[in-house]
Each structure stands twice: as structure tokens, then as C-alpha cells.
Amino acid sequence: MIDIDMPITVASNVMENIQGWSTELKIPDLSHVIAVLKETWNLQTFKNLEQGKVAISDDIINEYLATAIEDSEEVKELSITSLENHQLKITALTKKAGHMVFLCRVERFEHNKQYSVMKLKVVDKKLPDKPIVSWIFSKVSLAMVTKLVGNVDPGHGLGLKIKGNEVNIDFHQALYNSNLGTIDVLGYKPLDAVIVREAMPEKGFVNFTTAVDLPDHIKEMIKNVLSDSI
């Protein structure tokens, strides 16, 4: 493990972007920032973010969801399966209703430094553990279901609102509770700079339309970190 109180030598190719820095500085947070950037992205993923298209597999998304609900007392398991026709299958194990399966269409997905929101339209739903009740469950709105079994709190900064068969998820706080949400690079917060305009599910993965709002020299520093240049 790196001692974050030790002086850290900064590579010369990075120094060209930072006028006035000496080649050896005592920077308490640098090793932590590097570790978080590397655990969040690899070099190709960051380049894809810049170029505007990122494909993320279901496995990676489900790893994040497992972390997001770890403090929830009501949702014990949560996973997604990306399908053709831009649909998602969401499977949840809840304390109140057991397993629940929803087939959804993604109507909105946006993230910037001001908000992070996702809107889903539920087109089908089932209770696989309760076949008889499942038929009734499939015929009533999701909002009516929550009145019968109670509102579900997914925990860990995820806000959930249900109207009819529409689900609105506010995940802004959840993102900023993550390791990436706690760091900055020379005064710029990477999570503030990443912009997501759209999410389109395909079979096995989700395509995100993105941008990165950072000065070029900060982008180069991050790419140097991700390519093991420092």
C-alpha cells in the first residue's frame, strides 16, 4: 500500500501541463485520486467518454447496483438484464413482496453536475414466487402495487418515485456517495465533468451518449494516470 504522506515523483510528461510545479512534491491526496481513477475507468473507457459513446455491460452495471442497495433494509437483491428493442428486465428481491420482475422501456437517462435521473416505463411485471397473485399484479399499475405492499426504499442515496407505471429514479446522491464523487483533479471534479445524455439498452449491454467537460490538460493528466504514466 502507498503511504500517502510520502513524497510522490510526478512524471515529466505530466509536468509539462503544470507550470511552476517541481518534479518532487508532497501531495497527500494524489495516491488516493490515482487509485479512484483507476478503479473507475480504464484508458479506453475514458477515451470513449470523450468521443461520446460508451457501452457498459450488464455485469458492470449490476456490480454498481449491488453496492447501491447494500444499506437498504427492503431491497435485498437488484439486477438488470439489457434486452433488444431498448428494453430492460429488472429483477429485485424485496423484503415485502419477494421476487419482482419488471420489463421496462428507458424513456430518459441523464447525468450532469446538477442532476442524475432515469425514467422507466413499466410494460410488464410479475411475481415469480407467487403465480396466482402474479396475474393480478400484472394487471394493476405499479403505483397501485406500492399502495398495497408499501413504498420501497432502495437506500444509499437512490430516490424513487412511482406514478402509474412510470418510475423516476434520482441517483445523483448515490453517485456522489461513490469514491469518484469524493475526488478532484487540480480543482476539477471528474464526476461533475462527465455528461450523459442518453442510455439505450441493447442485448447484454447499455449504450450511453456522453461528453467530458474538462480542460484539455486535465484530460491528458487523467489519461496519463490511466495509461500508468505516473
C-alpha atoms as an extended CHARMM CRD file, in Angstrom:
* protein
*
       230  EXT
         1         1  MET       CA              0.0000000000        0.0000000000        0.0000000000  PROA      1               0.0000000000
         2         2  ILE       CA              1.2900000000        3.5030000000       -0.8510000000  PROA      2               0.0000000000
         3         3  ASP       CA              1.9480000000        5.7940000000        2.1120000000  PROA      3               0.0000000000
         4         4  ILE       CA              0.0230000000        8.9100000000        1.0980000000  PROA      4               0.0000000000
         5         5  ASP       CA              2.2370000000       11.0840000000        3.3340000000  PROA      5               0.0000000000
         6         6  MET       CA              5.3770000000       10.1830000000        1.3360000000  PROA      6               0.0000000000
         7         7  PRO       CA              6.6550000000       12.4920000000       -1.4350000000  PROA      7               0.0000000000
         8         8  ILE       CA              5.4460000000       11.3480000000       -4.8560000000  PROA      8               0.0000000000
         9         9  THR       CA              7.5160000000       11.8460000000       -8.0260000000  PROA      9               0.0000000000
        10        10  VAL       CA              5.4520000000       13.1950000000      -10.9290000000  PROA      10              0.0000000000
        11        11  ALA       CA              6.4470000000       12.1050000000      -14.4420000000  PROA      11              0.0000000000
        12        12  SER       CA              7.9720000000       14.7330000000      -16.7670000000  PROA      12              0.0000000000
        13        13  ASN       CA              5.2550000000       14.3450000000      -19.4220000000  PROA      13              0.0000000000
        14        14  VAL       CA              2.6690000000       15.3590000000      -16.8130000000  PROA      14              0.0000000000
        15        15  MET       CA              4.8660000000       18.2130000000      -15.5640000000  PROA      15              0.0000000000
        16        16  GLU       CA              4.6330000000       19.9070000000      -18.9530000000  PROA      16              0.0000000000
        17        17  ASN       CA              0.9630000000       20.5620000000      -18.1580000000  PROA      17              0.0000000000
        18        18  ILE       CA              1.6190000000       22.0430000000      -14.7250000000  PROA      18              0.0000000000
        19        19  GLN       CA              3.8020000000       25.1380000000      -14.8510000000  PROA      19              0.0000000000
        20        20  GLY       CA              5.5780000000       26.0170000000      -11.6580000000  PROA      20              0.0000000000
        21        21  TRP       CA              5.4720000000       22.5340000000      -10.0950000000  PROA      21              0.0000000000
        22        22  SER       CA              8.7510000000       20.9370000000       -9.0300000000  PROA      22              0.0000000000
        23        23  THR       CA              9.4350000000       17.3140000000      -10.0140000000  PROA      23              0.0000000000
        24        24  GLU       CA              9.0170000000       16.1000000000       -6.4570000000  PROA      24              0.0000000000
        25        25  LEU       CA              6.0410000000       17.2330000000       -4.3820000000  PROA      25              0.0000000000
        26        26  LYS       CA              4.3600000000       16.1760000000       -1.1820000000  PROA      26              0.0000000000
        27        27  ILE       CA              0.7140000000       15.7860000000       -2.2270000000  PROA      27              0.0000000000
        28        28  PRO       CA             -1.2920000000       13.9220000000        0.4490000000  PROA      28              0.0000000000
        29        29  ASP       CA             -4.2630000000       13.1010000000       -1.7910000000  PROA      29              0.0000000000
        30        30  LEU       CA             -2.5300000000       12.1550000000       -5.0580000000  PROA      30              0.0000000000
        31        31  SER       CA             -2.2190000000        8.4230000000       -4.4590000000  PROA      31              0.0000000000
        32        32  HSD       CA             -5.8980000000        8.2270000000       -3.4230000000  PROA      32              0.0000000000
        33        33  VAL       CA             -7.0030000000       10.1640000000       -6.5120000000  PROA      33              0.0000000000
        34        34  ILE       CA             -4.9540000000        7.8970000000       -8.7810000000  PROA      34              0.0000000000
        35        35  ALA       CA             -6.4090000000        4.7860000000       -7.1490000000  PROA      35              0.0000000000
        36        36  VAL       CA            -10.0060000000        6.0250000000       -7.5670000000  PROA      36              0.0000000000
        37        37  LEU       CA             -9.4900000000        6.9980000000      -11.2070000000  PROA      37              0.0000000000
        38        38  LYS       CA             -8.0310000000        3.5760000000      -11.9840000000  PROA      38              0.0000000000
        39        39  GLU       CA            -10.7820000000        1.6860000000      -10.1810000000  PROA      39              0.0000000000
        40        40  THR       CA            -13.4150000000        3.7250000000      -12.0640000000  PROA      40              0.0000000000
        41        41  TRP       CA            -12.0660000000        3.7960000000      -15.6320000000  PROA      41              0.0000000000
        42        42  ASN       CA             -9.5040000000        2.2600000000      -17.9060000000  PROA      42              0.0000000000
        43        43  LEU       CA             -7.8450000000        4.3160000000      -20.6440000000  PROA      43              0.0000000000
        44        44  GLN       CA            -10.1410000000        3.1180000000      -23.4300000000  PROA      44              0.0000000000
        45        45  THR       CA            -13.2980000000        3.8190000000      -21.4290000000  PROA      45              0.0000000000
        46        46  PHE       CA            -12.1760000000        7.3940000000      -20.7130000000  PROA      46              0.0000000000
        47        47  LYS       CA            -11.3760000000        7.9240000000      -24.4050000000  PROA      47              0.0000000000
        48        48  ASN       CA            -14.8260000000        6.5910000000      -25.2760000000  PROA      48              0.0000000000
        49        49  LEU       CA            -16.3880000000        9.0690000000      -22.8330000000  PROA      49              0.0000000000
        50        50  GLU       CA            -14.5730000000       11.8740000000      -24.6610000000  PROA      50              0.0000000000
        51        51  GLN       CA            -15.6610000000       10.5770000000      -28.0540000000  PROA      51              0.0000000000
        52        52  GLY       CA            -19.3120000000       10.4080000000      -26.9920000000  PROA      52              0.0000000000
        53        53  LYS       CA            -20.1970000000        6.6920000000      -26.9000000000  PROA      53              0.0000000000
        54        54  VAL       CA            -19.6710000000        4.1730000000      -24.1010000000  PROA      54              0.0000000000
        55        55  ALA       CA            -21.0240000000        0.6230000000      -23.9780000000  PROA      55              0.0000000000
        56        56  ILE       CA            -21.2750000000       -0.8380000000      -20.4600000000  PROA      56              0.0000000000
        57        57  SER       CA            -22.0290000000       -4.4970000000      -19.8840000000  PROA      57              0.0000000000
        58        58  ASP       CA            -24.7980000000       -5.7340000000      -17.6040000000  PROA      58              0.0000000000
        59        59  ASP       CA            -22.1820000000       -7.2980000000      -15.3050000000  PROA      59              0.0000000000
        60        60  ILE       CA            -20.5780000000       -3.9340000000      -14.5650000000  PROA      60              0.0000000000
        61        61  ILE       CA            -23.9350000000       -2.2210000000      -14.0280000000  PROA      61              0.0000000000
        62        62  ASN       CA            -25.0350000000       -4.9920000000      -11.6620000000  PROA      62              0.0000000000
        63        63  GLU       CA            -21.8450000000       -4.6350000000       -9.6180000000  PROA      63              0.0000000000
        64        64  TYR       CA            -22.7560000000       -0.9750000000       -9.1020000000  PROA      64              0.0000000000
        65        65  LEU       CA            -26.3730000000       -1.8170000000       -8.2070000000  PROA      65              0.0000000000
        66        66  ALA       CA            -25.2150000000       -4.3340000000       -5.6000000000  PROA      66              0.0000000000
        67        67  THR       CA            -23.1920000000       -1.5800000000       -3.9520000000  PROA      67              0.0000000000
        68        68  ALA       CA            -26.0160000000        0.9590000000       -4.2340000000  PROA      68              0.0000000000
        69        69  ILE       CA            -28.5120000000       -1.1970000000       -2.2740000000  PROA      69              0.0000000000
        70        70  GLU       CA            -26.1430000000       -2.5910000000        0.3370000000  PROA      70              0.0000000000
        71        71  ASP       CA            -27.6340000000       -0.2950000000        3.0130000000  PROA      71              0.0000000000
        72        72  SER       CA            -31.2490000000       -0.9590000000        2.0570000000  PROA      72              0.0000000000
        73        73  GLU       CA            -33.3670000000       -2.8830000000        4.5510000000  PROA      73              0.0000000000
        74        74  GLU       CA            -36.0710000000       -3.6140000000        1.9700000000  PROA      74              0.0000000000
        75        75  VAL       CA            -34.2670000000       -4.4680000000       -1.2980000000  PROA      75              0.0000000000
        76        76  LYS       CA            -32.0080000000       -7.4890000000       -0.8370000000  PROA      76              0.0000000000
        77        77  GLU       CA            -31.0550000000       -8.0870000000       -4.4740000000  PROA      77              0.0000000000
        78        78  LEU       CA            -31.2900000000       -5.9180000000       -7.5840000000  PROA      78              0.0000000000
        79        79  SER       CA            -30.0970000000       -6.6550000000      -11.1190000000  PROA      79              0.0000000000
        80        80  ILE       CA            -30.7970000000       -5.7000000000      -14.7190000000  PROA      80              0.0000000000
        81        81  THR       CA            -30.7330000000       -7.5990000000      -17.9870000000  PROA      81              0.0000000000
        82        82  SER       CA            -30.4450000000       -5.4720000000      -21.1320000000  PROA      82              0.0000000000
        83        83  LEU       CA            -32.6220000000       -6.6790000000      -23.9840000000  PROA      83              0.0000000000
        84        84  GLU       CA            -33.2340000000       -5.9230000000      -27.6320000000  PROA      84              0.0000000000
        85        85  ASN       CA            -35.7250000000       -3.1880000000      -28.5660000000  PROA      85              0.0000000000
        86        86  HSD       CA            -34.1420000000       -0.8470000000      -25.9750000000  PROA      86              0.0000000000
        87        87  GLN       CA            -35.7490000000       -2.6240000000      -23.0250000000  PROA      87              0.0000000000
        88        88  LEU       CA            -34.5160000000       -3.6640000000      -19.5940000000  PROA      88              0.0000000000
        89        89  LYS       CA            -35.5790000000       -6.5330000000      -17.3940000000  PROA      89              0.0000000000
        90        90  ILE       CA            -35.2300000000       -5.5520000000      -13.7380000000  PROA      90              0.0000000000
        91        91  THR       CA            -35.2180000000       -8.2960000000      -11.1200000000  PROA      91              0.0000000000
        92        92  ALA       CA            -35.4870000000       -7.4350000000       -7.4280000000  PROA      92              0.0000000000
        93        93  LEU       CA            -35.7530000000       -9.4290000000       -4.2270000000  PROA      93              0.0000000000
        94        94  THR       CA            -37.6730000000       -7.3890000000       -1.6670000000  PROA      94              0.0000000000
        95        95  LYS       CA            -38.4860000000       -7.9530000000        1.9630000000  PROA      95              0.0000000000
        96        96  LYS       CA            -42.1920000000       -7.2210000000        1.4780000000  PROA      96              0.0000000000
        97        97  ALA       CA            -43.0330000000       -8.8770000000       -1.8420000000  PROA      97              0.0000000000
        98        98  GLY       CA            -40.3000000000      -11.4240000000       -2.5320000000  PROA      98              0.0000000000
        99        99  HSD       CA            -39.0070000000      -11.5920000000       -6.0910000000  PROA      99              0.0000000000
       100       100  MET       CA            -40.3480000000       -8.9910000000       -8.5230000000  PROA      100             0.0000000000
       101       101  VAL       CA            -39.6000000000       -8.8760000000      -12.2590000000  PROA      101             0.0000000000
       102       102  PHE       CA            -40.2640000000       -5.8080000000      -14.3950000000  PROA      102             0.0000000000
       103       103  LEU       CA            -39.9400000000       -5.3600000000      -18.1430000000  PROA      103             0.0000000000
       104       104  CYS       CA            -39.2230000000       -1.6800000000      -18.7720000000  PROA      104             0.0000000000
       105       105  ARG       CA            -38.5190000000        0.8000000000      -21.5250000000  PROA      105             0.0000000000
       106       106  VAL       CA            -35.9340000000        3.5010000000      -20.8120000000  PROA      106             0.0000000000
       107       107  GLU       CA            -37.6060000000        6.8520000000      -21.5040000000  PROA      107             0.0000000000
       108       108  ARG       CA            -34.9300000000        9.1330000000      -20.0660000000  PROA      108             0.0000000000
       109       109  PHE       CA            -31.3990000000        8.8590000000      -18.6830000000  PROA      109             0.0000000000
       110       110  GLU       CA            -29.3560000000       11.9830000000      -17.9570000000  PROA      110             0.0000000000
       111       111  HSD       CA            -26.4460000000       12.9130000000      -15.7250000000  PROA      111             0.0000000000
       112       112  ASN       CA            -24.5910000000       16.1760000000      -15.2260000000  PROA      112             0.0000000000
       113       113  LYS       CA            -23.2870000000       18.0690000000      -12.2020000000  PROA      113             0.0000000000
       114       114  GLN       CA            -26.8030000000       19.3270000000      -11.3870000000  PROA      114             0.0000000000
       115       115  TYR       CA            -28.9040000000       16.1660000000      -11.6220000000  PROA      115             0.0000000000
       116       116  SER       CA            -28.7940000000       12.4280000000      -12.3680000000  PROA      116             0.0000000000
       117       117  VAL       CA            -32.1500000000       10.9520000000      -13.3590000000  PROA      117             0.0000000000
       118       118  MET       CA            -33.6200000000        7.8950000000      -15.0120000000  PROA      118             0.0000000000
       119       119  LYS       CA            -37.2250000000        7.4380000000      -16.1600000000  PROA      119             0.0000000000
       120       120  LEU       CA            -38.6290000000        3.9810000000      -16.8950000000  PROA      120             0.0000000000
       121       121  LYS       CA            -41.9580000000        2.8940000000      -18.3510000000  PROA      121             0.0000000000
       122       122  VAL       CA            -43.0270000000       -0.5000000000      -16.9670000000  PROA      122             0.0000000000
       123       123  VAL       CA            -44.6110000000       -2.5740000000      -19.7560000000  PROA      123             0.0000000000
       124       124  ASP       CA            -44.9080000000       -5.8710000000      -17.8600000000  PROA      124             0.0000000000
       125       125  LYS       CA            -44.4280000000       -7.1320000000      -14.3050000000  PROA      125             0.0000000000
       126       126  LYS       CA            -44.5030000000      -10.4720000000      -12.4930000000  PROA      126             0.0000000000
       127       127  LEU       CA            -44.1740000000      -12.0530000000       -9.0470000000  PROA      127             0.0000000000
       128       128  PRO       CA            -42.4190000000      -15.3400000000       -9.9370000000  PROA      128             0.0000000000
       129       129  ASP       CA            -42.6670000000      -16.7110000000       -6.3610000000  PROA      129             0.0000000000
       130       130  LYS       CA            -46.4710000000      -16.2240000000       -6.3210000000  PROA      130             0.0000000000
       131       131  PRO       CA            -48.0070000000      -17.3530000000       -9.6550000000  PROA      131             0.0000000000
       132       132  ILE       CA            -51.6430000000      -16.7540000000       -8.6850000000  PROA      132             0.0000000000
       133       133  VAL       CA            -51.0600000000      -13.3090000000       -7.2200000000  PROA      133             0.0000000000
       134       134  SER       CA            -48.7400000000      -12.5500000000      -10.1470000000  PROA      134             0.0000000000
       135       135  TRP       CA            -51.6700000000      -12.4060000000      -12.5870000000  PROA      135             0.0000000000
       136       136  ILE       CA            -53.3660000000       -9.7010000000      -10.5060000000  PROA      136             0.0000000000
       137       137  PHE       CA            -50.0240000000       -7.9580000000      -10.0380000000  PROA      137             0.0000000000
       138       138  SER       CA            -49.5620000000       -7.7630000000      -13.8270000000  PROA      138             0.0000000000
       139       139  LYS       CA            -52.9760000000       -6.1190000000      -14.3420000000  PROA      139             0.0000000000
       140       140  VAL       CA            -52.7520000000       -3.2150000000      -11.8840000000  PROA      140             0.0000000000
       141       141  SER       CA            -50.4820000000       -0.1920000000      -12.0820000000  PROA      141             0.0000000000
       142       142  LEU       CA            -47.1710000000       -0.1380000000      -10.2670000000  PROA      142             0.0000000000
       143       143  ALA       CA            -48.4180000000        2.8130000000       -8.2270000000  PROA      143             0.0000000000
       144       144  MET       CA            -51.3290000000        0.6720000000       -7.0260000000  PROA      144             0.0000000000
       145       145  VAL       CA            -48.9080000000       -2.1140000000       -6.1000000000  PROA      145             0.0000000000
       146       146  THR       CA            -46.9490000000        0.2500000000       -3.8470000000  PROA      146             0.0000000000
       147       147  LYS       CA            -50.1720000000        1.1970000000       -2.0810000000  PROA      147             0.0000000000
       148       148  LEU       CA            -50.7690000000       -2.4910000000       -1.3390000000  PROA      148             0.0000000000
       149       149  VAL       CA            -47.2600000000       -3.5300000000       -0.2830000000  PROA      149             0.0000000000
       150       150  GLY       CA            -45.8590000000       -0.1340000000        0.7430000000  PROA      150             0.0000000000
       151       151  ASN       CA            -43.2520000000        2.1250000000       -0.8200000000  PROA      151             0.0000000000
       152       152  VAL       CA            -39.8470000000        0.5660000000       -1.4310000000  PROA      152             0.0000000000
       153       153  ASP       CA            -36.7930000000        2.4820000000       -0.2500000000  PROA      153             0.0000000000
       154       154  PRO       CA            -33.8120000000        1.2960000000       -2.3180000000  PROA      154             0.0000000000
       155       155  GLY       CA            -31.3880000000        3.0420000000        0.0540000000  PROA      155             0.0000000000
       156       156  HSD       CA            -27.8830000000        4.5140000000       -0.3930000000  PROA      156             0.0000000000
       157       157  GLY       CA            -28.9840000000        7.7970000000       -1.9460000000  PROA      157             0.0000000000
       158       158  LEU       CA            -31.3410000000        6.3800000000       -4.5810000000  PROA      158             0.0000000000
       159       159  GLY       CA            -34.6050000000        8.3400000000       -4.7660000000  PROA      159             0.0000000000
       160       160  LEU       CA            -37.6190000000        6.5050000000       -6.1910000000  PROA      160             0.0000000000
       161       161  LYS       CA            -40.9540000000        7.9750000000       -7.3310000000  PROA      161             0.0000000000
       162       162  ILE       CA            -43.7330000000        5.9640000000       -8.9670000000  PROA      162             0.0000000000
       163       163  LYS       CA            -46.7160000000        7.3370000000      -10.8880000000  PROA      163             0.0000000000
       164       164  GLY       CA            -48.9480000000        4.8510000000      -12.6790000000  PROA      164             0.0000000000
       165       165  ASN       CA            -46.4880000000        2.5720000000      -14.4700000000  PROA      165             0.0000000000
       166       166  GLU       CA            -43.7580000000        5.2220000000      -14.6590000000  PROA      166             0.0000000000
       167       167  VAL       CA            -40.7160000000        5.0110000000      -12.3940000000  PROA      167             0.0000000000
       168       168  ASN       CA            -38.4600000000        8.0120000000      -11.8100000000  PROA      168             0.0000000000
       169       169  ILE       CA            -35.1090000000        7.3270000000      -10.1680000000  PROA      169             0.0000000000
       170       170  ASP       CA            -32.8820000000       10.0910000000       -8.8080000000  PROA      170             0.0000000000
       171       171  PHE       CA            -29.3720000000        8.6390000000       -8.4310000000  PROA      171             0.0000000000
       172       172  HSD       CA            -27.4560000000       11.9250000000       -8.0290000000  PROA      172             0.0000000000
       173       173  GLN       CA            -26.7070000000       11.4450000000       -4.3440000000  PROA      173             0.0000000000
       174       174  ALA       CA            -25.7640000000        7.8050000000       -4.9160000000  PROA      174             0.0000000000
       175       175  LEU       CA            -23.1430000000        8.8360000000       -7.4970000000  PROA      175             0.0000000000
       176       176  TYR       CA            -21.6940000000       11.4960000000       -5.2360000000  PROA      176             0.0000000000
       177       177  ASN       CA            -21.5650000000        8.9750000000       -2.3800000000  PROA      177             0.0000000000
       178       178  SER       CA            -19.2470000000        6.8850000000       -4.5640000000  PROA      178             0.0000000000
       179       179  ASN       CA            -15.4570000000        7.1390000000       -4.4740000000  PROA      179             0.0000000000
       180       180  LEU       CA            -15.4140000000        9.0750000000       -7.7550000000  PROA      180             0.0000000000
       181       181  GLY       CA            -17.7640000000       11.6590000000       -6.2620000000  PROA      181             0.0000000000
       182       182  THR       CA            -15.2750000000       12.4860000000       -3.4940000000  PROA      182             0.0000000000
       183       183  ILE       CA            -12.2020000000       13.3970000000       -5.5530000000  PROA      183             0.0000000000
       184       184  ASP       CA            -10.9780000000       16.2970000000       -7.6380000000  PROA      184             0.0000000000
       185       185  VAL       CA             -8.0510000000       16.7320000000      -10.0320000000  PROA      185             0.0000000000
       186       186  LEU       CA             -6.4160000000       20.1480000000       -9.6260000000  PROA      186             0.0000000000
       187       187  GLY       CA             -9.7520000000       21.6370000000       -8.5760000000  PROA      187             0.0000000000
       188       188  TYR       CA            -11.8990000000       19.8170000000      -11.1650000000  PROA      188             0.0000000000
       189       189  LYS       CA            -14.2980000000       17.0940000000      -10.0420000000  PROA      189             0.0000000000
       190       190  PRO       CA            -14.3600000000       14.3060000000      -12.6530000000  PROA      190             0.0000000000
       191       191  LEU       CA            -17.9340000000       13.3690000000      -11.7680000000  PROA      191             0.0000000000
       192       192  ASP       CA            -19.0660000000       16.9690000000      -12.4020000000  PROA      192             0.0000000000
       193       193  ALA       CA            -17.3600000000       16.8880000000      -15.7890000000  PROA      193             0.0000000000
       194       194  VAL       CA            -18.9030000000       13.6720000000      -17.1100000000  PROA      194             0.0000000000
       195       195  ILE       CA            -22.1450000000       14.2950000000      -19.0120000000  PROA      195             0.0000000000
       196       196  VAL       CA            -24.5530000000       11.5270000000      -20.0100000000  PROA      196             0.0000000000
       197       197  ARG       CA            -27.3470000000       12.5000000000      -22.3780000000  PROA      197             0.0000000000
       198       198  GLU       CA            -28.9680000000        9.1590000000      -23.1810000000  PROA      198             0.0000000000
       199       199  ALA       CA            -28.9600000000        5.4360000000      -22.4000000000  PROA      199             0.0000000000
       200       200  MET       CA            -30.0100000000        2.8350000000      -24.9620000000  PROA      200             0.0000000000
       201       201  PRO       CA            -30.1810000000       -0.8280000000      -23.8550000000  PROA      201             0.0000000000
       202       202  GLU       CA            -29.0250000000       -3.4800000000      -26.3080000000  PROA      202             0.0000000000
       203       203  LYS       CA            -28.7180000000       -7.2210000000      -25.7130000000  PROA      203             0.0000000000
       204       204  GLY       CA            -26.2560000000       -7.6520000000      -22.8280000000  PROA      204             0.0000000000
       205       205  PHE       CA            -25.1480000000       -4.0290000000      -22.5160000000  PROA      205             0.0000000000
       206       206  VAL       CA            -26.2680000000       -0.3920000000      -22.4540000000  PROA      206             0.0000000000
       207       207  ASN       CA            -25.0260000000        2.2890000000      -24.8760000000  PROA      207             0.0000000000
       208       208  PHE       CA            -24.5180000000        5.7030000000      -23.2760000000  PROA      208             0.0000000000
       209       209  THR       CA            -24.2060000000        9.0080000000      -25.1720000000  PROA      209             0.0000000000
       210       210  THR       CA            -21.5970000000       11.0620000000      -23.3000000000  PROA      210             0.0000000000
       211       211  ALA       CA            -19.2540000000       14.0400000000      -23.1480000000  PROA      211             0.0000000000
       212       212  VAL       CA            -16.4230000000       15.1590000000      -20.8380000000  PROA      212             0.0000000000
       213       213  ASP       CA            -16.3730000000       18.8620000000      -19.9080000000  PROA      213             0.0000000000
       214       214  LEU       CA            -12.7560000000       19.2870000000      -18.7770000000  PROA      214             0.0000000000
       215       215  PRO       CA             -9.8140000000       21.4110000000      -19.9720000000  PROA      215             0.0000000000
       216       216  ASP       CA             -7.5380000000       19.5020000000      -22.3250000000  PROA      216             0.0000000000
       217       217  HSD       CA             -4.5820000000       19.4850000000      -19.9060000000  PROA      217             0.0000000000
       218       218  ILE       CA             -6.7340000000       17.8760000000      -17.1830000000  PROA      218             0.0000000000
       219       219  LYS       CA             -7.9720000000       15.2400000000      -19.6420000000  PROA      219             0.0000000000
       220       220  GLU       CA             -4.3510000000       14.4880000000      -20.5660000000  PROA      220             0.0000000000
       221       221  MET       CA             -3.3890000000       14.1400000000      -16.9140000000  PROA      221             0.0000000000
       222       222  ILE       CA             -6.2080000000       11.6340000000      -16.3500000000  PROA      222             0.0000000000
       223       223  LYS       CA             -5.2030000000        9.6720000000      -19.4670000000  PROA      223             0.0000000000
       224       224  ASN       CA             -1.6020000000        9.6080000000      -18.2430000000  PROA      224             0.0000000000
       225       225  VAL       CA             -2.7940000000        8.1680000000      -14.9390000000  PROA      225             0.0000000000
       226       226  LEU       CA             -4.8770000000        5.5270000000      -16.6950000000  PROA      226             0.0000000000
       227       227  SER       CA             -2.0020000000        4.5590000000      -19.0020000000  PROA      227             0.0000000000
       228       228  ASP       CA              0.3320000000        4.1150000000      -15.9780000000  PROA      228             0.0000000000
       229       229  SER       CA              2.4470000000        7.1090000000      -16.9930000000  PROA      229             0.0000000000
       230       230  ILE       CA              2.5820000000        8.3110000000      -13.3810000000  PROA      230             0.0000000000
